[in-house]
Amino acid sequence: MNILELSEQEIIRRNSLDTMRQMGIDPYPAAEYPVTGYSDEIRSSFSDDAPRREVSVAGRIMSRRIMGKASFIELQDSRGRIQVYISRDDICPGEDKDLYNVVFKKLLDIGDFIGIKGYVFRTQTGEISVHAQELTVLGKSLRPLPIVKVKDGVTYDAFDDPELRYRRRYVDLVVNDGVKDVFIKRTKVYNSMRQYFNEAGYIEVETPILQSIPGGASARPFITHHNALDIPLYLRIADELYLKRLIVGGFEGVYEFSKNFRNEGMDRTHNPEFTCMEIYVSYKDYNWMMAFTERMLEKICLDVNGTTEVKVGDNVISFKAPYKRVTMTEAIKEFTGYDITGMDEDALRDVCRKLGIEVDPSLGKGKLIDEIFGEKCEGNYIQPTFITDYPIEMSPLTKRHRANPELTERFELMVNGKELANAYSELNDPIDQYERFVEQMRLGEKGDDEAMIIDHDFIRALEYGMPPTSGMGIGMDRLVMLMTGKTTIQDVLLFPQMRPEKVEKRDNAQAFAEVGVAEDWVAPLYKTGVLTVADLAAASAGKLHQDLCGVNKKYKLELKNPSIDDVSAWIAAAQR
């Protein structure tokens, strides 16, 4: 990397790195550093009356106050921050004081990793701290961290730009309090759910991510190619069809936390890569699954938050079971005034027109109903509510309703105006299932790029016989959003999908050579802000000459300065 591509802080830190090495200090040691204490545990367990406790702590330097022969630093480990007192004569008991006077005071920076061995004590101001007796450099930071300051409850210079936070999550986790807690809660959500399923006797399985047929949901897939087999493969949009094959194979209940991929838009609740949990249990129906789901969510909320209520934005949501149940038809009638019972595609399209809902001509009856519900009803359900009994056209994998063959035994759980869970009494009639797939293919021919493809092997599996089964899928990212009170999915994904970073356009050395600029002077030109030949053409010769000479001197490049005539000639050539 050219030194001119670095900031002044980065240059200083690299120089410090070199100095450490010259002093015989490895800034990136390989040996294990035994840690015997953590910030939160040290503070909570300290007692003034207890015997002196020796500890070994490690973490980043997050602040420091140097006061001659003694200093205080704030050390951040994986669990929080703790103050460390460093005395020159304690860490340098001999004649050589370089570890304190040179390494600590001049070569270490905020963000560097160090290890401290010492004992716990309380300062005169009452703060529980670690008195350092040994200091070890564990990792040099070459980029400065954003300095976030909090005074009297007010945060200054916050690292709060969402674009930067999501793109540089590693920085976000270091400098912003509470970010790590979100992901700790995410793990607690998974652990609680796993415990619930395992105690019920169901087993966790893994199914293929690369699939020859993307099935189990209506979505646009990502497609790739397998060279050895010379076949197209799809990143899975759901794991449903594979899990139901396992029910055919004799498992009583199976579940999977699956990474799914859908080539769709991105917004506050959608990411092209997301985590879904799907569970299938034999000899059950959707009524049983509703009771099972509400008990599960009540347990998770208690395990994660210690209460059944959680605040999301302006809403306080209660996950205390039981939850309200409303049919799809009732919901649409309540919020639109239209009873869609028995309506055909043309009638539904007319309803959409009257409601001001724009719909694509390719959409079939099921998608039209889905559009009406999504636009006019979904956002009204803040408290957990089961929307049940979907029209058959919306549910190609669902068993027909036992009381009305035009409907299906399906529910979606709505929370805070969004779908959280989707569940069926699973269709186990292979003939009916095949006919539903054929209808989906017709929709695909009309232009619906989310219509399902016929999975002949799945039909074959059903022909061997599948017991009555209920299945449920739940979006884990959305669930974590609810349990942590977050309103954007990017806040609960460690590394959400982002657009490529914008890079300033730069002409290469060859382009500058064509107007007479030697290669050695291209990097200094960049440093002055001249990134393209067009920038050069617009430059002032006098100012640019002065800036280039300044860069040469400041960074000790030891280049022969161009004359003002040389710079003028470059500019003139660039203008031609």
LUMNULO-879583 format. One record per residue (C-alpha): residue number from 1; x, y, z. Coordinates in Angstrom, 3 decimals. Example, Ala and Ser with C-alpha at 12.3 -4.5 7.8 and 13.67 -1.06 7.14 Angstrom:
<rs>
{1 {12.300 -4.500 7.800}}
{2 {13.670 -1.060 7.140}}
</rs>
This chain:
<rs>
{1 {0.000 0.000 0.000}}
{2 {1.299 3.432 -0.971}}
{3 {1.858 5.609 2.096}}
{4 {-0.057 8.435 0.401}}
{5 {-3.241 6.345 0.510}}
{6 {-3.153 6.485 4.305}}
{7 {-4.395 9.134 6.703}}
{8 {-1.969 10.846 9.064}}
{9 {-3.245 8.742 11.970}}
{10 {-2.700 5.560 9.970}}
{11 {0.833 6.605 9.065}}
{12 {1.637 7.368 12.734}}
{13 {0.310 3.973 13.811}}
{14 {2.362 2.141 11.207}}
{15 {5.448 4.011 12.336}}
{16 {4.666 2.962 15.934}}
{17 {4.341 -0.617 14.716}}
{18 {7.782 -0.453 13.114}}
{19 {9.299 1.072 16.260}}
{20 {7.869 -1.729 18.415}}
{21 {9.445 -4.324 16.177}}
{22 {12.778 -2.507 16.284}}
{23 {12.553 -2.642 20.105}}
{24 {12.076 -6.425 19.939}}
{25 {8.355 -6.316 20.815}}
{26 {6.081 -8.513 18.706}}
{27 {2.915 -6.434 18.143}}
{28 {0.984 -9.582 17.152}}
{29 {2.221 -12.368 19.476}}
{30 {1.090 -15.928 18.809}}
{31 {1.213 -17.295 22.358}}
{32 {-1.929 -17.872 24.409}}
{33 {-2.724 -15.121 26.878}}
{34 {-4.534 -16.668 29.856}}
{35 {-7.512 -14.546 30.984}}
{36 {-8.722 -15.074 34.552}}
{37 {-11.130 -12.184 34.990}}
{38 {-13.734 -10.195 33.061}}
{39 {-14.920 -6.641 33.583}}
{40 {-18.477 -7.389 34.728}}
{41 {-17.512 -10.303 36.950}}
{42 {-14.610 -8.373 38.565}}
{43 {-16.896 -5.505 39.564}}
{44 {-19.775 -7.668 40.778}}
{45 {-17.598 -9.982 42.891}}
{46 {-15.333 -7.344 44.478}}
{47 {-15.437 -6.882 48.223}}
{48 {-13.320 -4.454 50.204}}
{49 {-13.001 -7.006 53.004}}
{50 {-11.941 -9.917 50.785}}
{51 {-8.289 -10.971 50.321}}
{52 {-6.479 -9.285 47.462}}
{53 {-7.407 -10.923 44.158}}
{54 {-4.832 -11.386 41.423}}
{55 {-6.302 -11.209 37.900}}
{56 {-5.244 -11.350 34.280}}
{57 {-7.431 -9.289 31.920}}
{58 {-7.232 -8.518 28.210}}
{59 {-8.991 -6.204 25.796}}
{60 {-8.864 -2.946 23.853}}
{61 {-7.649 0.391 25.158}}
{62 {-10.708 2.659 24.838}}
{63 {-9.466 5.746 26.671}}
{64 {-6.464 6.865 28.670}}
{65 {-5.339 9.602 31.041}}
{66 {-1.571 9.951 31.279}}
{67 {-0.343 11.756 34.402}}
{68 {3.446 11.561 34.396}}
{69 {4.598 8.375 36.120}}
{70 {1.074 7.003 36.524}}
{71 {-1.873 6.646 34.174}}
{72 {-5.414 5.346 33.948}}
{73 {-6.844 3.512 30.967}}
{74 {-10.251 2.085 30.199}}
{75 {-10.020 -1.498 28.996}}
{76 {-12.873 -3.038 26.991}}
{77 {-13.230 -6.816 27.004}}
{78 {-16.025 -9.024 25.646}}
{79 {-18.308 -8.182 28.585}}
{80 {-17.837 -4.472 29.175}}
{81 {-15.228 -1.989 30.381}}
{82 {-13.024 -1.687 33.452}}
{83 {-10.524 0.897 34.618}}
{84 {-6.844 -0.048 34.845}}
{85 {-4.248 1.878 36.894}}
{86 {-0.749 1.776 35.410}}
{87 {2.284 2.968 37.357}}
{88 {5.649 3.272 35.627}}
{89 {7.617 1.683 38.461}}
{90 {5.145 -1.213 38.848}}
{91 {5.327 -2.401 35.237}}
{92 {9.021 -1.413 34.913}}
{93 {10.586 -2.439 38.259}}
{94 {14.159 -2.350 36.873}}
{95 {16.276 0.432 35.401}}
{96 {14.748 0.106 31.933}}
{97 {11.568 2.220 31.851}}
{98 {10.940 1.985 28.086}}
{99 {7.838 -0.189 28.458}}
{100 {6.105 2.729 30.139}}
{101 {7.908 5.804 28.802}}
{102 {8.070 4.694 25.169}}
{103 {5.721 1.772 24.503}}
{104 {2.766 2.719 26.686}}
{105 {2.975 6.520 26.417}}
{106 {4.029 6.902 22.771}}
{107 {3.469 3.718 20.771}}
{108 {0.148 2.397 22.079}}
{109 {-3.094 3.921 20.814}}
{110 {-6.816 3.724 21.476}}
{111 {-8.061 0.491 19.925}}
{112 {-4.894 -1.512 20.650}}
{113 {-5.217 -4.872 22.392}}
{114 {-3.196 -5.363 25.574}}
{115 {-3.030 -7.847 28.405}}
{116 {-2.808 -6.731 32.058}}
{117 {-1.774 -8.822 35.045}}
{118 {-2.338 -7.267 38.438}}
{119 {-4.762 -7.113 41.341}}
{120 {-8.227 -5.677 41.923}}
{121 {-8.609 -2.634 44.166}}
{122 {-10.843 0.356 44.779}}
{123 {-9.496 3.811 43.914}}
{124 {-9.777 6.851 46.163}}
{125 {-12.768 7.961 44.070}}
{126 {-14.452 4.617 44.768}}
{127 {-14.067 2.998 41.330}}
{128 {-13.247 -0.712 41.209}}
{129 {-10.136 -1.042 39.068}}
{130 {-7.197 -3.290 38.210}}
{131 {-3.738 -2.249 39.446}}
{132 {-1.360 -3.297 36.670}}
{133 {1.874 -5.152 37.483}}
{134 {2.531 -6.501 33.980}}
{135 {1.587 -5.137 30.553}}
{136 {1.716 -7.174 27.333}}
{137 {1.057 -5.902 23.816}}
{138 {-1.409 -8.312 22.137}}
{139 {-2.453 -6.576 18.936}}
{140 {-1.734 -3.238 17.294}}
{141 {-4.651 -1.355 15.728}}
{142 {-3.670 0.371 12.477}}
{143 {-6.919 2.266 11.917}}
{144 {-8.258 4.677 14.547}}
{145 {-11.668 3.844 16.007}}
{146 {-14.404 6.486 15.996}}
{147 {-14.298 8.187 19.390}}
{148 {-17.805 8.156 20.881}}
{149 {-18.060 10.306 24.023}}
{150 {-20.877 10.282 26.557}}
{151 {-21.153 13.147 29.063}}
{152 {-24.098 13.727 31.367}}
{153 {-26.149 11.262 29.375}}
{154 {-25.477 13.050 26.066}}
{155 {-23.598 11.212 23.297}}
{156 {-21.105 13.145 21.173}}
{157 {-19.558 12.107 17.826}}
{158 {-21.813 9.052 17.688}}
{159 {-21.052 6.322 15.155}}
{160 {-24.671 6.203 14.061}}
{161 {-24.730 6.350 10.272}}
{162 {-26.701 3.169 9.318}}
{163 {-24.708 2.693 6.104}}
{164 {-21.412 2.654 8.034}}
{165 {-22.816 0.681 10.980}}
{166 {-24.061 -2.197 8.847}}
{167 {-21.083 -2.194 6.487}}
{168 {-18.537 -2.003 9.302}}
{169 {-20.307 -4.063 11.932}}
{170 {-16.944 -4.848 13.542}}
{171 {-16.622 -1.149 14.423}}
{172 {-20.273 -0.833 15.431}}
{173 {-19.859 -3.671 17.949}}
{174 {-16.804 -2.036 19.512}}
{175 {-17.959 1.552 19.917}}
{176 {-21.759 1.384 20.310}}
{177 {-23.188 0.142 23.576}}
{178 {-26.067 -2.287 23.274}}
{179 {-25.303 -3.611 19.793}}
{180 {-23.685 -6.787 21.111}}
{181 {-26.654 -7.304 23.467}}
{182 {-28.969 -7.604 20.455}}
{183 {-26.979 -10.540 19.123}}
{184 {-26.689 -12.156 22.546}}
{185 {-30.492 -12.014 22.704}}
{186 {-30.624 -13.514 19.212}}
{187 {-28.727 -16.543 20.495}}
{188 {-31.079 -16.768 23.485}}
{189 {-34.075 -16.823 21.090}}
{190 {-32.564 -19.759 19.176}}
{191 {-31.616 -21.621 22.362}}
{192 {-35.090 -21.178 23.850}}
{193 {-36.796 -22.418 20.686}}
{194 {-34.466 -25.417 20.385}}
{195 {-35.121 -26.335 24.002}}
{196 {-38.885 -26.155 23.414}}
{197 {-38.721 -28.466 20.403}}
{198 {-36.199 -30.876 21.913}}
{199 {-38.255 -31.277 25.087}}
{200 {-41.248 -32.114 22.887}}
{201 {-39.196 -34.958 21.376}}
{202 {-38.571 -33.472 17.927}}
{203 {-35.174 -33.618 16.227}}
{204 {-33.105 -31.008 14.419}}
{205 {-32.056 -31.939 10.870}}
{206 {-30.233 -30.447 7.892}}
{207 {-31.513 -30.379 4.325}}
{208 {-29.888 -29.254 1.046}}
{209 {-29.242 -25.574 0.386}}
{210 {-28.515 -26.223 -3.288}}
{211 {-31.666 -27.681 -4.822}}
{212 {-32.504 -28.845 -8.318}}
{213 {-36.042 -27.508 -7.898}}
{214 {-36.740 -24.502 -5.640}}
{215 {-39.866 -25.503 -3.750}}
{216 {-41.795 -24.987 -0.543}}
{217 {-42.678 -21.329 -1.091}}
{218 {-43.710 -18.798 -3.708}}
{219 {-40.598 -16.731 -4.359}}
{220 {-38.067 -15.842 -7.029}}
{221 {-34.913 -17.956 -6.500}}
{222 {-31.227 -17.326 -7.019}}
{223 {-29.844 -19.631 -9.704}}
{224 {-26.342 -21.041 -10.138}}
{225 {-24.682 -23.816 -12.150}}
{226 {-22.986 -27.019 -11.051}}
{227 {-20.097 -27.646 -13.419}}
{228 {-19.467 -31.349 -12.697}}
{229 {-23.114 -32.340 -13.134}}
{230 {-23.706 -29.666 -15.793}}
{231 {-27.084 -28.755 -14.300}}
{232 {-28.648 -25.591 -12.964}}
{233 {-29.093 -25.443 -9.195}}
{234 {-31.076 -23.056 -7.047}}
{235 {-30.372 -21.621 -3.612}}
{236 {-33.269 -22.821 -1.487}}
{237 {-36.244 -20.574 -0.939}}
{238 {-37.599 -22.934 1.749}}
{239 {-36.841 -26.367 3.215}}
{240 {-40.468 -27.517 3.436}}
{241 {-40.514 -30.250 0.802}}
{242 {-37.388 -31.955 2.159}}
{243 {-38.663 -31.885 5.739}}
{244 {-41.956 -33.445 4.661}}
{245 {-39.986 -36.203 2.901}}
{246 {-38.576 -37.004 6.349}}
{247 {-42.091 -37.255 7.782}}
{248 {-42.805 -39.740 4.974}}
{249 {-39.663 -41.567 6.127}}
{250 {-41.080 -42.083 9.619}}
{251 {-39.842 -39.225 11.804}}
{252 {-42.480 -38.004 14.234}}
{253 {-41.296 -34.415 14.271}}
{254 {-38.414 -32.613 12.538}}
{255 {-37.227 -29.017 12.498}}
{256 {-34.475 -26.986 10.873}}
{257 {-33.034 -23.511 11.216}}
{258 {-32.389 -22.864 7.553}}
{259 {-30.659 -20.148 5.603}}
{260 {-33.043 -19.256 2.794}}
{261 {-32.439 -17.064 -0.226}}
{262 {-35.023 -15.102 -2.193}}
{263 {-34.184 -12.837 -5.083}}
{264 {-36.553 -10.101 -4.028}}
{265 {-36.514 -6.490 -2.891}}
{266 {-34.772 -5.222 0.237}}
{267 {-36.422 -3.063 2.867}}
{268 {-36.776 -2.724 6.649}}
{269 {-38.168 -6.276 6.966}}
{270 {-36.576 -8.082 3.996}}
{271 {-33.050 -9.289 3.284}}
{272 {-32.232 -11.577 0.327}}
{273 {-30.549 -14.011 2.746}}
{274 {-32.553 -14.761 5.870}}
{275 {-33.044 -17.429 8.525}}
{276 {-36.255 -19.387 8.764}}
{277 {-37.190 -22.122 11.199}}
{278 {-39.547 -24.800 9.888}}
{279 {-41.054 -27.617 11.948}}
{280 {-43.261 -30.548 10.889}}
{281 {-45.078 -32.846 13.315}}
{282 {-47.052 -35.918 12.274}}
{283 {-50.643 -36.634 13.372}}
{284 {-51.280 -32.928 14.136}}
{285 {-53.353 -30.192 12.479}}
{286 {-53.231 -26.406 12.253}}
{287 {-55.388 -25.974 15.372}}
{288 {-52.821 -27.923 17.400}}
{289 {-50.029 -25.875 15.770}}
{290 {-51.657 -22.579 16.795}}
{291 {-51.662 -23.623 20.449}}
{292 {-48.113 -24.998 20.110}}
{293 {-46.878 -21.740 18.517}}
{294 {-48.398 -19.332 21.041}}
{295 {-46.971 -21.329 23.968}}
{296 {-43.566 -21.326 22.248}}
{297 {-43.539 -17.560 21.728}}
{298 {-44.653 -16.904 25.296}}
{299 {-41.759 -19.062 26.533}}
{300 {-39.200 -17.379 24.250}}
{301 {-40.230 -13.889 25.348}}
{302 {-39.940 -14.903 29.001}}
{303 {-36.545 -16.571 28.466}}
{304 {-35.113 -13.607 26.550}}
{305 {-36.661 -10.627 28.322}}
{306 {-37.936 -11.959 31.650}}
{307 {-41.466 -10.804 30.753}}
{308 {-44.159 -11.605 28.197}}
{309 {-44.288 -7.987 27.005}}
{310 {-41.888 -6.167 24.721}}
{311 {-41.873 -2.566 23.449}}
{312 {-41.410 -2.149 19.695}}
{313 {-41.461 1.489 18.618}}
{314 {-44.592 3.033 20.124}}
{315 {-46.291 -0.346 20.629}}
{316 {-46.188 -2.627 23.661}}
{317 {-46.739 -6.163 22.392}}
{318 {-47.883 -8.960 24.681}}
{319 {-46.862 -12.516 23.821}}
{320 {-48.976 -13.954 26.605}}
{321 {-51.021 -16.868 25.199}}
{322 {-53.691 -17.320 23.884}}
{323 {-53.810 -15.136 20.754}}
{324 {-56.821 -13.834 18.834}}
{325 {-57.995 -15.858 15.795}}
{326 {-59.540 -14.178 12.706}}
{327 {-60.318 -15.758 9.310}}
{328 {-58.853 -14.213 6.147}}
{329 {-62.358 -13.465 4.818}}
{330 {-63.382 -11.796 8.100}}
{331 {-60.238 -9.666 8.106}}
{332 {-60.769 -8.406 4.546}}
{333 {-64.459 -7.720 5.209}}
{334 {-63.631 -5.823 8.417}}
{335 {-61.061 -3.468 6.851}}
{336 {-62.398 -3.124 3.283}}
{337 {-66.142 -3.784 3.538}}
{338 {-65.895 -6.418 0.765}}
{339 {-66.887 -10.066 1.267}}
{340 {-64.618 -11.996 -1.115}}
{341 {-66.384 -15.312 -0.553}}
{342 {-66.986 -16.972 -3.927}}
{343 {-65.399 -14.160 -5.973}}
{344 {-63.604 -15.139 -9.193}}
{345 {-60.435 -13.542 -10.572}}
{346 {-62.268 -10.784 -12.480}}
{347 {-64.343 -9.808 -9.441}}
{348 {-61.235 -9.672 -7.244}}
{349 {-59.418 -7.567 -9.833}}
{350 {-62.377 -5.162 -9.770}}
{351 {-62.192 -4.994 -5.946}}
{352 {-58.498 -4.135 -6.203}}
{353 {-59.334 -1.354 -8.668}}
{354 {-62.010 0.071 -6.358}}
{355 {-59.606 -0.052 -3.397}}
{356 {-56.879 1.707 -5.380}}
{357 {-54.549 -1.303 -5.337}}
{358 {-52.351 -1.594 -8.429}}
{359 {-51.915 -5.228 -9.510}}
{360 {-49.994 -6.917 -12.302}}
{361 {-52.105 -8.597 -15.026}}
{362 {-50.171 -11.857 -14.415}}
{363 {-51.502 -12.256 -10.871}}
{364 {-53.966 -15.055 -10.247}}
{365 {-56.787 -15.236 -7.725}}
{366 {-54.528 -16.125 -4.790}}
{367 {-52.054 -13.291 -5.375}}
{368 {-54.923 -10.795 -5.772}}
{369 {-56.355 -11.783 -2.388}}
{370 {-52.864 -11.557 -0.917}}
{371 {-52.480 -8.021 -2.303}}
{372 {-55.800 -6.926 -0.780}}
{373 {-54.907 -8.358 2.617}}
{374 {-51.375 -6.971 2.526}}
{375 {-52.452 -3.453 1.549}}
{376 {-55.578 -3.043 3.669}}
{377 {-55.469 -5.473 6.591}}
{378 {-52.018 -6.710 7.592}}
{379 {-50.757 -3.479 9.153}}
{380 {-53.693 -3.288 11.554}}
{381 {-52.704 -6.371 13.547}}
{382 {-50.283 -5.127 16.197}}
{383 {-50.957 -7.701 18.927}}
{384 {-50.299 -11.348 17.971}}
{385 {-53.232 -12.516 15.849}}
{386 {-53.738 -15.755 13.903}}
{387 {-55.230 -15.098 10.444}}
{388 {-56.804 -18.417 9.433}}
{389 {-58.570 -20.283 6.619}}
{390 {-56.899 -18.914 3.491}}
{391 {-58.472 -19.342 0.030}}
{392 {-57.151 -22.432 -1.720}}
{393 {-55.492 -20.421 -4.504}}
{394 {-53.134 -18.852 -1.951}}
{395 {-51.980 -22.125 -0.471}}
{396 {-50.774 -24.762 -2.973}}
{397 {-49.235 -26.998 -0.267}}
{398 {-52.090 -26.841 2.234}}
{399 {-54.885 -29.316 2.997}}
{400 {-58.396 -28.254 2.003}}
{401 {-60.526 -26.990 4.876}}
{402 {-62.570 -29.793 6.386}}
{403 {-65.722 -27.621 6.373}}
{404 {-65.233 -25.588 3.166}}
{405 {-63.291 -27.005 0.190}}
{406 {-62.762 -23.461 -1.215}}
{407 {-60.539 -22.698 1.781}}
{408 {-57.443 -24.265 3.312}}
{409 {-56.395 -25.123 6.852}}
{410 {-53.724 -22.477 7.073}}
{411 {-52.815 -19.687 9.454}}
{412 {-50.395 -16.792 9.443}}
{413 {-49.415 -15.124 12.688}}
{414 {-49.432 -11.342 12.424}}
{415 {-47.461 -9.302 14.949}}
{416 {-46.763 -5.561 14.797}}
{417 {-48.365 -5.337 11.368}}
{418 {-46.179 -8.012 9.742}}
{419 {-46.341 -11.761 9.143}}
{420 {-44.219 -13.670 11.662}}
{421 {-45.244 -17.304 11.168}}
{422 {-46.984 -19.370 8.508}}
{423 {-48.490 -22.812 9.158}}
{424 {-50.643 -25.482 7.530}}
{425 {-52.446 -28.692 7.977}}
{426 {-50.133 -30.188 5.366}}
{427 {-51.521 -31.543 2.119}}
{428 {-50.812 -35.275 2.029}}
{429 {-53.050 -36.238 -0.916}}
{430 {-50.596 -36.799 -3.810}}
{431 {-53.274 -36.436 -6.524}}
{432 {-54.559 -33.147 -5.123}}
{433 {-50.979 -31.964 -4.646}}
{434 {-50.122 -32.712 -8.274}}
{435 {-53.158 -30.777 -9.505}}
{436 {-52.141 -27.804 -7.330}}
{437 {-48.633 -27.865 -8.836}}
{438 {-50.115 -27.947 -12.356}}
{439 {-52.178 -24.840 -11.514}}
{440 {-49.002 -23.143 -10.276}}
{441 {-47.325 -23.930 -13.586}}
{442 {-50.221 -22.229 -15.394}}
{443 {-49.601 -19.109 -13.294}}
{444 {-45.929 -19.298 -14.246}}
{445 {-46.850 -19.395 -17.919}}
{446 {-48.954 -16.244 -17.374}}
{447 {-45.849 -14.450 -16.107}}
{448 {-45.844 -15.066 -12.342}}
{449 {-42.108 -15.553 -11.699}}
{450 {-42.809 -16.645 -8.113}}
{451 {-45.063 -19.587 -9.086}}
{452 {-43.941 -23.033 -7.921}}
{453 {-42.319 -25.647 -10.159}}
{454 {-43.624 -29.234 -10.082}}
{455 {-41.407 -31.344 -7.833}}
{456 {-42.060 -34.843 -9.196}}
{457 {-39.889 -36.519 -6.569}}
{458 {-41.918 -34.889 -3.804}}
{459 {-45.116 -36.174 -5.437}}
{460 {-43.522 -39.625 -5.538}}
{461 {-42.727 -39.363 -1.828}}
{462 {-46.369 -38.486 -1.064}}
{463 {-47.485 -41.500 -3.127}}
{464 {-45.643 -43.714 -0.673}}
{465 {-47.874 -42.175 1.996}}
{466 {-47.490 -39.280 4.459}}
{467 {-49.429 -39.225 7.719}}
{468 {-51.606 -36.238 8.691}}
{469 {-49.073 -33.525 9.490}}
{470 {-48.952 -29.944 10.616}}
{471 {-46.055 -27.674 9.672}}
{472 {-45.021 -24.178 10.670}}
{473 {-42.379 -21.752 9.472}}
{474 {-41.244 -18.680 11.360}}
{475 {-38.953 -15.883 10.232}}
{476 {-36.192 -15.861 12.830}}
{477 {-34.887 -12.429 11.903}}
{478 {-38.329 -10.882 12.338}}
{479 {-38.781 -12.749 15.618}}
{480 {-35.475 -11.371 16.909}}
{481 {-36.599 -7.881 15.819}}
{482 {-39.675 -8.259 18.005}}
{483 {-37.804 -9.693 20.987}}
{484 {-35.229 -6.887 20.892}}
{485 {-37.585 -4.030 20.016}}
{486 {-35.825 -3.300 16.715}}
{487 {-37.715 -1.946 13.718}}
{488 {-35.280 -2.788 10.899}}
{489 {-34.049 -6.248 9.951}}
{490 {-30.520 -4.888 9.374}}
{491 {-30.240 -4.215 13.132}}
{492 {-30.544 -7.940 13.934}}
{493 {-28.305 -9.268 11.141}}
{494 {-24.609 -9.160 11.873}}
{495 {-23.782 -8.626 8.214}}
{496 {-26.823 -7.508 6.196}}
{497 {-26.571 -7.420 2.416}}
{498 {-25.299 -4.053 1.196}}
{499 {-24.764 -2.342 -2.111}}
{500 {-21.103 -2.257 -3.199}}
{501 {-19.196 0.613 -1.665}}
{502 {-18.928 3.652 -3.885}}
{503 {-15.343 4.130 -5.011}}
{504 {-14.138 7.453 -6.341}}
{505 {-13.242 7.262 -10.008}}
{506 {-9.488 7.426 -10.563}}
{507 {-7.551 7.467 -13.787}}
{508 {-4.612 5.058 -13.829}}
{509 {-0.943 5.917 -14.272}}
{510 {-1.140 5.279 -18.024}}
{511 {-3.830 7.949 -18.470}}
{512 {-1.666 10.481 -16.612}}
{513 {1.443 9.406 -18.555}}
{514 {-0.311 10.403 -21.778}}
{515 {-0.365 14.023 -20.594}}
{516 {3.258 13.929 -19.432}}
{517 {2.937 13.037 -15.718}}
{518 {5.642 10.626 -14.523}}
{519 {4.347 7.570 -12.645}}
{520 {6.045 8.659 -9.389}}
{521 {3.839 11.759 -9.299}}
{522 {0.489 10.010 -9.809}}
{523 {0.067 9.096 -6.119}}
{524 {0.974 12.636 -4.960}}
{525 {-1.604 13.968 -7.438}}
{526 {-4.226 11.710 -5.861}}
{527 {-3.230 13.058 -2.419}}
{528 {-3.892 16.620 -3.574}}
{529 {-7.367 15.628 -4.778}}
{530 {-6.531 15.349 -8.477}}
{531 {-7.945 11.912 -9.271}}
{532 {-8.534 12.124 -13.020}}
{533 {-7.056 13.808 -16.062}}
{534 {-10.222 15.933 -16.118}}
{535 {-9.438 17.085 -12.552}}
{536 {-5.922 17.967 -13.731}}
{537 {-7.313 20.004 -16.627}}
{538 {-9.355 22.106 -14.191}}
{539 {-6.492 22.684 -11.723}}
{540 {-4.612 25.902 -11.040}}
{541 {-0.940 25.466 -11.930}}
{542 {0.376 27.589 -9.054}}
{543 {-1.712 25.947 -6.357}}
{544 {-1.132 22.434 -7.671}}
{545 {2.636 23.007 -7.848}}
{546 {2.630 24.232 -4.258}}
{547 {0.499 21.288 -3.079}}
{548 {2.705 18.709 -4.821}}
{549 {5.892 20.154 -3.325}}
{550 {4.179 20.155 0.081}}
{551 {3.198 16.473 -0.221}}
{552 {6.756 15.569 -1.276}}
{553 {8.207 17.327 1.768}}
{554 {5.602 16.263 4.334}}
{555 {5.755 12.557 3.500}}
{556 {9.526 12.521 2.812}}
{557 {9.057 11.028 -0.631}}
{558 {12.485 12.334 -1.731}}
{559 {11.248 13.014 -5.262}}
{560 {12.661 15.812 -7.416}}
{561 {10.018 18.532 -7.350}}
{562 {8.495 19.442 -10.721}}
{563 {8.844 23.032 -11.845}}
{564 {5.867 25.335 -12.229}}
{565 {6.403 25.020 -15.995}}
{566 {6.203 21.216 -15.749}}
{567 {2.852 21.428 -13.933}}
{568 {1.557 24.007 -16.423}}
{569 {2.515 21.676 -19.284}}
{570 {0.600 18.789 -17.652}}
{571 {-2.492 20.959 -17.286}}
{572 {-2.238 22.230 -20.868}}
{573 {-1.919 18.670 -22.210}}
{574 {-4.903 17.560 -20.096}}
{575 {-6.987 20.418 -21.553}}
{576 {-6.336 19.338 -25.146}}
</rs>
